[in-house]
Amino acid sequence: MSRRRIGFWYRLAAVIAKPPLLLLFKRDWRGMEHIPAEGGFITAINHNSYLDMFSYGHFQYNTGRVPRFLAKAALFKAPGVGLMLRGTGQIPVFRESSNAVGAFRAAVDAVQRGECVAFYPEGTLTREPGQWPMTAKTGVARAALQTKAPVIPVAQWGANLAMPPYAKENKVRLFPRKTLQVLAGPPVDLTRFYGQDPTPEVLRAATEEIMAAITALLEEIRGEKAPEKPYDLREARAEQRRKTAGEEVK
């Protein structure tokens, strides 16, 4: 397997995006040596800002191995943005539809062709109060076990300080100038799961291995410990519904 060429559209995106990123932000990039030089692989990244796709994309573009992101299908319909997404080979995700499985198949096919597919395993911006990674969906583990491709964990921090997730006023805070920190680690060892049936339990265990690696890297960046139990968005929403129901009864 070879490596995917960067191509015209990715180079055009870099020409547009890199100058403001270089002007407005400082960089602290580490772990580029863990990005495979050849062959298909998966990167698994924490998600804490709408801006962090550009931060991480810049990091990986500079390694010479461009990523294919899974992005909401609605974005592909936006003028200009959709053209760029299609041109750079991003993968549309049709949530809550019969086409949802198509994104997974496209991701697996891309990895098997020798490309990189970037997963945000949490599936959405983190809701964890301290902006640590949450519990994740199992798609990244399913793709990893099906392809047996290396899974490179990546932690990032800094984009969220410039554009906080779910900020009430959604203000961009560019000054003082923020540092975009990206740290890639060695591949997550998932070999103990190879050959096992991809049951929910197996997929969950493999996903937890991946998320533990990402969280450990983020701890290194931040210089502090993450909560012992990852934040579970479904549990939090269920608890909120129980509280709301209790208040209505009162």
Disulfide bonds with the S-S distance in Angstrom:
none
